[in-house]
Amino acid sequence: MSNRNNGDKTEAGKAEKKVSDIRFPPDPGYGSGVYRRRIRLTRKEQFVLAEMEDDPHAMKCKIAHDGDAVTAVEADFRHYPLTTCPGAIAPLRELVGLPVNISTADFFAGGRARANCTHMLDLAWLALRHVGRDQVERHYAIDIPDEQGGIIHAVLLQDGQPRLEWRLDKGVVTTPGPFEGRNPLNGFNRWAIGTLQEDDLETALVLQKGLFVSGARRFDLGPGPLDQAEQTGLAGICFGYGAERIATARRCEKGRRDFTAHPERLLKFL
């Protein structure tokens, strides 16, 4: 099976490449658990609330609008990996004034991903996409067991129903279909945004981001300051790792939870 990626020039693709280049200490418990992420989108008359929780994150994004453009943005950081993450509310407020029907390519253009918290910005994007739906709530559930023998199974449910499933062999999708032969962590975002439409694009990017974050389960990342290699290698990939603040960034206490045995706790923001 050939890998048909041609490189990823998107901000997300650059970030994924930088993270993959850092050598973090391994977590000896990796291989026996499951990464889980849950997302809930709720549409009201003049706003959408997007909520997400997984091992290292718990956050909410509220996008108010007048039917045509964003009128206000609120961000609630409940759980996050770096002490610098909550400051990302400042760049997120720059979404005010954007049209609610902005294209995905335009939404993520111009370095917006690097200037923001990646995951809060993703929630804002999902909220905008939910504005015009004839659906009050939408739920996403991602479950990714730890890699076994080079094989990863990543599953996405939409509103409780199977929507997308990838079997990855050494990082490349082998499941027959439009994603076969692609590496979701190398060259994927640019291809998806330029190729897929509507819900196919949304579900693919939602699962791709979950797969990316699931890789953190491999590493033992304790609290405290970032080492020099991480500061040098990851400076500028997102707001929390911003070059102007990375020297003062600290990993939070209890930075990663484990929902392997308790998926029912997700989105309860305990």
C-alpha positions in Angstrom: 0.0 0.0 0.0 1.5 3.3 -1.0 1.3 6.5 1.0 -0.1 9.1 -1.4 0.6 12.1 0.7 2.5 15.0 -0.9 3.3 16.9 2.3 1.1 19.2 4.3 1.6 22.9 4.1 -1.3 23.7 6.4 -0.6 25.1 9.9 -2.0 21.9 11.5 0.3 19.7 9.3 3.4 21.7 10.3 2.5 21.3 14.0 2.0 17.5 13.6 5.4 17.2 12.0 7.1 19.2 14.7 5.5 17.2 17.5 6.6 13.9 15.8 10.2 15.1 15.7 10.4 15.4 19.5 11.6 12.5 21.6 9.5 12.3 24.7 10.0 9.8 27.6 7.7 6.7 26.9 4.8 5.9 29.2 5.3 2.3 30.4 1.5 1.8 30.7 0.9 2.5 27.0 -0.7 -0.4 25.2 -3.5 -1.3 27.7 -5.8 1.6 27.4 -8.2 3.6 25.2 -8.1 7.2 24.2 -11.6 8.7 24.2 -12.9 12.1 23.1 -16.4 13.4 23.2 -17.8 16.5 21.5 -21.3 18.0 21.9 -22.7 20.8 19.7 -25.9 22.5 20.9 -27.7 25.1 18.8 -29.8 27.8 20.3 -31.6 30.7 18.5 -28.6 33.1 18.5 -25.6 31.0 19.6 -24.0 27.6 19.4 -22.3 25.9 22.3 -19.5 23.5 21.4 -18.1 21.3 24.2 -15.2 18.8 24.2 -13.5 16.6 26.7 -10.7 14.0 26.3 -7.6 12.8 28.3 -5.8 16.2 28.4 -8.6 18.6 27.6 -12.0 19.9 28.8 -13.3 23.0 27.2 -16.3 24.9 25.9 -16.7 27.5 23.2 -19.8 29.6 22.7 -20.3 31.4 19.4 -23.0 34.1 19.3 -24.2 35.3 15.9 -26.9 37.4 14.2 -27.5 34.9 11.4 -24.9 36.4 9.2 -21.8 37.0 11.3 -20.2 36.2 14.6 -21.1 38.8 17.2 -19.4 37.4 20.3 -17.1 34.6 21.4 -16.7 33.0 24.9 -14.2 30.3 25.8 -14.1 28.2 29.0 -10.9 26.3 29.6 -11.7 23.6 32.2 -8.7 21.3 31.7 -5.6 21.9 29.6 -2.0 20.7 29.3 -0.1 24.0 29.7 -0.5 26.9 32.1 -0.4 29.2 29.1 -3.4 27.7 27.3 -6.2 29.8 28.8 -4.7 33.0 27.4 -5.9 31.9 24.0 -9.2 33.6 24.6 -7.6 36.8 23.3 -6.9 35.6 19.7 -10.2 33.7 19.7 -12.1 37.0 20.0 -10.8 38.0 16.7 -13.4 35.6 15.2 -16.0 38.3 15.8 -17.2 39.7 12.5 -16.5 36.5 10.5 -19.4 35.3 8.4 -21.1 32.2 9.9 -20.9 30.5 6.5 -17.1 31.0 6.1 -15.4 28.1 4.3 -13.2 25.7 6.2 -10.2 26.8 4.0 -10.7 30.5 4.9 -11.4 29.8 8.5 -8.1 28.1 9.1 -6.1 30.4 6.7 -3.6 33.1 7.5 -1.9 31.5 10.5 -5.0 31.4 12.6 -4.3 27.9 14.0 -0.9 28.9 15.3 -2.2 32.0 16.9 -4.9 30.1 18.8 -5.4 27.1 21.0 -5.8 24.4 18.4 -8.6 22.6 20.2 -10.6 25.7 21.2 -10.3 26.9 17.6 -11.6 23.6 16.3 -14.6 23.9 18.6 -15.3 27.4 17.2 -15.1 25.9 13.7 -17.6 23.2 14.6 -19.9 25.7 16.3 -20.0 27.8 13.1 -20.8 24.7 11.0 -23.6 23.9 13.4 -25.3 27.3 13.1 -27.3 26.4 10.0 -28.2 22.8 10.7 -31.7 21.7 11.1 -30.5 19.8 14.2 -30.5 21.0 17.8 -27.7 18.7 19.1 -24.9 16.8 17.4 -22.7 14.4 19.3 -19.3 12.9 18.3 -17.6 10.0 20.1 -14.1 8.9 19.3 -12.5 5.8 20.7 -8.9 4.7 19.8 -7.4 1.8 21.6 -3.6 1.9 22.1 -1.6 0.6 19.2 -1.0 -3.1 19.1 1.6 -4.6 16.8 1.7 -1.4 14.7 -2.1 -1.5 14.2 -4.4 1.2 15.4 -8.2 1.2 15.1 -9.8 4.6 15.3 -13.6 4.8 15.4 -15.9 7.8 15.2 -19.6 7.7 16.1 -22.0 10.6 15.1 -25.1 10.8 17.2 -24.5 7.2 18.5 -24.2 5.7 15.0 -21.0 4.5 13.3 -19.8 7.2 11.0 -16.1 6.6 10.3 -13.6 3.9 11.0 -9.9 3.8 10.2 -7.6 0.8 10.5 -4.1 2.1 10.4 -1.0 0.0 9.8 2.2 1.8 10.8 0.3 5.1 10.5 -1.3 4.5 7.1 -5.0 3.9 6.6 -5.7 0.5 5.1 -9.5 0.6 5.4 -10.9 0.5 1.8 -12.4 3.8 0.7 -11.4 7.4 0.1 -8.9 7.4 3.0 -7.0 4.3 2.0 -3.3 4.8 1.7 -3.3 8.1 3.5 -1.4 9.0 6.7 -3.8 11.2 8.8 -0.8 12.8 10.5 1.1 13.7 7.4 -0.4 15.6 4.5 -4.0 14.9 5.5 -5.5 18.2 6.4 -4.6 20.0 3.2 -5.9 17.1 1.1 -9.1 16.8 3.1 -9.9 20.5 2.9 -9.3 20.6 -0.8 -11.2 17.3 -1.6 -13.9 16.5 0.9 -17.3 18.3 1.3 -19.8 19.0 4.1 -20.1 16.3 6.7 -17.5 14.1 5.1 -14.9 16.9 5.7 -16.2 17.6 9.2 -16.1 14.0 10.4 -12.7 13.4 8.8 -11.1 16.3 10.5 -12.8 15.5 13.8 -11.4 12.0 13.8 -8.0 13.1 12.5 -7.6 15.5 15.4 -8.6 12.8 17.9 -6.0 10.5 16.4 -3.4 13.2 16.7 -4.1 13.8 20.4 -4.3 10.1 21.1 -0.6 9.8 20.5 0.1 11.7 23.7 -0.8 8.5 25.6 2.5 7.1 24.5 4.5 9.5 26.6 5.1 10.2 30.3 4.7 14.0 30.5 5.0 15.1 34.1 4.2 18.6 35.4 6.7 21.5 35.4 8.7 23.5 32.8 9.3 22.3 29.3 12.8 21.1 28.5 15.0 22.9 26.0 14.5 20.5 23.2 10.7 20.9 23.4 11.0 24.7 23.7 13.2 24.8 20.6 11.2 22.2 18.6 7.7 23.3 19.3 7.9 27.1 19.7 5.1 28.7 17.7 2.9 25.6 16.9 -0.1 27.1 18.8 -0.9 29.8 21.4 0.2 27.8 24.4 3.6 27.1 22.8 3.9 30.6 21.4 7.5 31.7 21.0 7.0 34.7 23.2 5.6 32.7 26.1 7.0 29.1 25.8 9.9 29.8 28.3 7.3 30.5 31.0 4.9 27.7 30.1 4.5 24.8 32.5 2.8 21.5 32.2 -0.2 21.4 34.6 -0.6 19.0 37.5 -2.7 16.0 36.5 -2.3 17.1 32.9 -3.8 13.9 31.5 -6.7 11.9 32.8 -7.6 8.3 31.6 -11.1 7.5 30.6 -10.4 4.0 29.4 -12.7 2.4 32.1 -15.0 5.4 32.5 -16.3 6.9 29.2 -19.5 7.9 31.0 -17.6 10.7 32.8 -16.8 12.5 29.6 -18.6 15.8 29.0 -19.5 16.0 32.7 -16.5 18.3 33.3 -15.9 16.8 36.7 
